[in-house]
Amino acid sequence: MTKGSNHPFKLFLAIFLPFVLFFTIDRPLAGIVCLILQITLIGWIPAALWALYSLSQYETDEKIEASRRKTKK
């Protein structure tokens, strides 16, 4: 299964449940901080933007790691 197959689901999480996304990308401390931010309706938008940015960074890191594994073989 490719990483891209979860992309629409992770985008959904980043927008509607930002704190859950952090747990799916192995950043539990950020998930807790995001939950605290998300509790307020005003903080929901920054939490969603933070989650979208973190998802983008995570996917970039995954691509770099996959590229490194291919060059080592």
N, CA, C and O of each residue as an XYZ file, in Angstrom:
292
protein
N       0.837     -1.178      0.000
C       0.000      0.000      0.000
C       0.881      1.240      0.000
O       1.839      1.327      0.767
N       0.565      2.172     -0.835
C       1.362      3.383     -0.920
C       0.885      4.411      0.094
O      -0.256      4.382      0.557
N       1.790      5.315      0.422
C       1.454      6.364      1.381
C       0.376      7.291      0.832
O      -0.429      7.827      1.594
N       0.356      7.481     -0.471
C      -0.591      8.395     -1.081
C      -2.046      7.950     -0.969
O      -2.952      8.771     -1.109
N      -2.282      6.662     -0.720
C      -3.657      6.186     -0.644
C      -4.369      6.717      0.598
O      -5.600      6.737      0.629
N      -3.638      7.144      1.612
C      -4.239      7.704      2.813
C      -4.357      9.220      2.741
O      -4.861      9.849      3.671
N      -3.900      9.804      1.654
C      -3.835     11.258      1.556
C      -5.185     11.953      1.748
O      -5.249     12.891      2.543
N      -6.256     11.561      1.078
C      -7.537     12.255      1.289
C      -8.035     12.136      2.733
O      -8.591     13.086      3.284
N      -7.834     10.982      3.327
C      -8.256     10.785      4.718
C      -7.446     11.677      5.657
O      -7.999     12.271      6.582
N      -6.157     11.769      5.424
C      -5.323     12.614      6.278
C      -5.652     14.087      6.087
O      -5.582     14.858      7.044
N      -6.006     14.493      4.883
C      -6.449     15.870      4.674
C      -7.734     16.150      5.444
O      -7.892     17.217      6.038
N      -8.642     15.194      5.428
C      -9.879     15.318      6.197
C      -9.567     15.483      7.683
O     -10.133     16.351      8.349
N      -8.672     14.654      8.197
C      -8.292     14.758      9.599
C      -7.654     16.109      9.908
O      -7.947     16.714     10.938
N      -6.788     16.580      9.021
C      -6.095     17.841      9.259
C      -7.067     19.005      9.363
O      -6.827     19.945     10.121
N      -8.152     18.955      8.620
C      -9.107     20.063      8.636
C     -10.122     19.933      9.769
O     -10.394     20.909     10.468
N     -10.679     18.747      9.957
C     -11.772     18.591     10.909
C     -11.341     18.084     12.287
O     -11.983     18.419     13.282
N     -10.291     17.298     12.373
C      -9.766     16.799     13.645
C      -8.243     16.927     13.652
O      -7.529     15.925     13.617
N      -7.753     18.164     13.696
C      -6.307     18.370     13.559
C      -5.462     17.606     14.579
O      -4.388     17.108     14.239
N      -5.933     17.507     15.822
C      -5.116     16.846     16.828
C      -4.935     15.365     16.535
O      -3.900     14.796     16.881
N      -5.911     14.731     15.909
C      -5.809     13.305     15.579
C      -4.729     13.080     14.524
O      -4.025     12.071     14.553
N      -4.604     14.015     13.604
C      -3.591     13.880     12.559
C      -2.196     13.740     13.159
O      -1.394     12.931     12.692
N      -1.909     14.525     14.192
C      -0.581     14.464     14.796
C      -0.290     13.088     15.384
O       0.853     12.632     15.360
N      -1.303     12.434     15.905
C      -1.087     11.084     16.415
C      -0.826     10.093     15.286
O      -0.095      9.121     15.476
N      -1.418     10.329     14.106
C      -1.205      9.417     12.979
C       0.168      9.602     12.340
O       0.658      8.698     11.662
N       0.798     10.764     12.546
C       2.127     10.984     11.973
C       3.209     10.927     13.059
O       4.291     11.492     12.901
N       2.902     10.246     14.148
C       3.857      9.976     15.231
C       4.386     11.236     15.904
O       5.584     11.356     16.162
N       3.488     12.172     16.185
C       3.849     13.390     16.923
C       2.829     13.605     18.031
O       2.038     14.546     17.972
N       2.842     12.723     19.060
C       1.802     12.797     20.093
C       1.843     14.074     20.940
O       0.790     14.573     21.339
N       3.019     14.606     21.220
C       3.089     15.830     22.015
C       2.457     16.993     21.254
O       1.728     17.794     21.839
N       2.729     17.089     19.972
C       2.106     18.119     19.145
C       0.592     17.907     19.096
O      -0.169     18.873     19.041
N       0.158     16.656     19.114
C      -1.270     16.359     19.123
C      -1.959     16.867     20.377
O      -3.079     17.375     20.316
N      -1.295     16.732     21.507
C      -1.864     17.222     22.765
C      -1.935     18.744     22.761
O      -2.945     19.323     23.161
N      -0.861     19.394     22.307
C      -0.858     20.861     22.228
C      -1.933     21.330     21.245
O      -2.628     22.312     21.507
N      -2.067     20.643     20.136
C      -3.077     20.997     19.134
C      -4.487     20.815     19.709
O      -5.371     21.625     19.428
N      -4.705     19.788     20.491
C      -6.012     19.577     21.112
C      -6.357     20.736     22.033
O      -7.492     21.213     22.037
N      -5.389     21.185     22.807
C      -5.625     22.322     23.693
C      -5.973     23.564     22.871
O      -6.873     24.322     23.235
N      -5.271     23.765     21.783
C      -5.554     24.893     20.897
C      -6.916     24.745     20.230
O      -7.645     25.723     20.062
N      -7.246     23.533     19.857
C      -8.476     23.263     19.124
C      -9.717     23.361     19.999
O     -10.815     23.535     19.471
N      -9.587     23.261     21.283
C     -10.742     23.313     22.182
C     -11.518     24.620     22.005
O     -12.745     24.642     22.102
N     -10.794     25.697     21.748
C     -11.472     26.968     21.498
C     -11.800     27.053     20.015
O     -11.016     26.603     19.180
N     -12.933     27.617     19.687
C     -13.305     27.744     18.275
C     -12.367     28.692     17.542
O     -12.103     28.506     16.353
N     -11.864     29.697     18.232
C     -10.922     30.627     17.607
C      -9.620     29.900     17.261
O      -8.997     30.202     16.244
N      -9.210     28.956     18.088
C      -7.976     28.221     17.859
C      -8.096     27.119     16.828
O      -7.088     26.538     16.424
N      -9.315     26.822     16.394
C      -9.513     25.726     15.443
C      -8.822     26.010     14.114
O      -8.187     25.121     13.548
N      -8.936     27.223     13.614
C      -8.324     27.563     12.318
C      -6.796     27.473     12.388
O      -6.195     26.851     11.512
N      -6.145     28.067     13.390
C      -4.689     27.886     13.477
C      -4.290     26.420     13.656
O      -3.268     25.989     13.122
N      -5.085     25.656     14.397
C      -4.780     24.235     14.594
C      -4.869     23.482     13.267
O      -4.026     22.633     12.976
N      -5.877     23.789     12.471
C      -6.029     23.130     11.166
C      -4.895     23.524     10.230
O      -4.361     22.677      9.513
N      -4.525     24.793     10.229
C      -3.408     25.233      9.381
C      -2.104     24.580      9.815
O      -1.305     24.169      8.974
N      -1.886     24.484     11.112
C      -0.693     23.836     11.647
C      -0.674     22.359     11.237
O       0.371     21.832     10.855
N      -1.809     21.709     11.315
C      -1.898     20.296     10.933
C      -1.636     20.111      9.441
O      -0.944     19.172      9.047
N      -2.181     20.994      8.612
C      -1.933     20.897      7.166
C      -0.449     21.098      6.857
O       0.118     20.379      6.034
N       0.168     22.061      7.506
C       1.599     22.300      7.308
C       2.420     21.090      7.767
O       3.350     20.669      7.079
N       2.074     20.539      8.920
C       2.806     19.380      9.439
C       2.632     18.165      8.546
O       3.572     17.391      8.363
N       1.441     17.989      7.989
C       1.204     16.883      7.060
C       2.073     17.041      5.820
O       2.641     16.067      5.327
N       2.174     18.247      5.327
C       3.018     18.518      4.166
C       4.480     18.187      4.469
O       5.159     17.559      3.656
N       4.955     18.603      5.622
C       6.337     18.325      6.023
C       6.560     16.823      6.201
O       7.596     16.297      5.795
N       5.601     16.142      6.798
C       5.708     14.705      7.022
C       5.804     13.958      5.691
O       6.628     13.056      5.539
N       4.959     14.338      4.728
C       4.984     13.675      3.426
C       6.298     13.948      2.700
O       6.823     13.065      2.021
N       6.831     15.153      2.836
C       8.124     15.471      2.233
C       9.224     14.634      2.859
O      10.081     14.104      2.152
N       9.208     14.512      4.179
C      10.201     13.692      4.867
C      10.117     12.229      4.442
O      11.142     11.564      4.287
N       8.893     11.728      4.253
C       8.704     10.350      3.809
C       9.279     10.146      2.398
O       9.895      9.117      2.122
N       9.081     11.107      1.524
C       9.618     11.003      0.158
C      11.139     11.026      0.170
O      11.776     10.272     -0.566
N      11.720     11.875      0.992
C      13.182     11.941      1.100
C      13.726     10.623      1.632
O      14.725     10.116      1.122
N      13.088     10.069      2.639
C      13.535      8.794      3.211
C      13.415      7.667      2.192
O      14.302      6.818      2.104
N      12.332      7.648      1.423
C      12.166      6.621      0.388
C      13.244      6.760     -0.679
O      13.754      5.761     -1.185
N      13.585      7.971     -1.013
C      14.636      8.209     -1.996
C      15.988      7.728     -1.481
O      16.773      7.151     -2.234
N      16.255      7.959     -0.226
C      17.519      7.500      0.376
C      17.600      5.981      0.401
O      18.659      5.401      0.164
N      16.466      5.341      0.693
C      16.469      3.865      0.715
C      16.732      3.307     -0.671
O      17.417      2.294     -0.811
N      16.194      3.958     -1.701
C      16.405      3.480     -3.078
C      17.858      3.637     -3.504
O      18.387      2.781     -4.212
N      18.514      4.721     -3.082
C      19.901      4.940     -3.494
C      20.862      4.031     -2.748
O      21.954      3.764     -3.250
N      20.502      3.551     -1.578
C      21.375      2.641     -0.823
C      21.353      1.234     -1.378
O      22.287      0.467     -1.144
N      20.304      0.875     -2.113
C      20.203     -0.489     -2.653
C      21.068     -0.700     -3.838
O      21.089     -1.795     -4.400
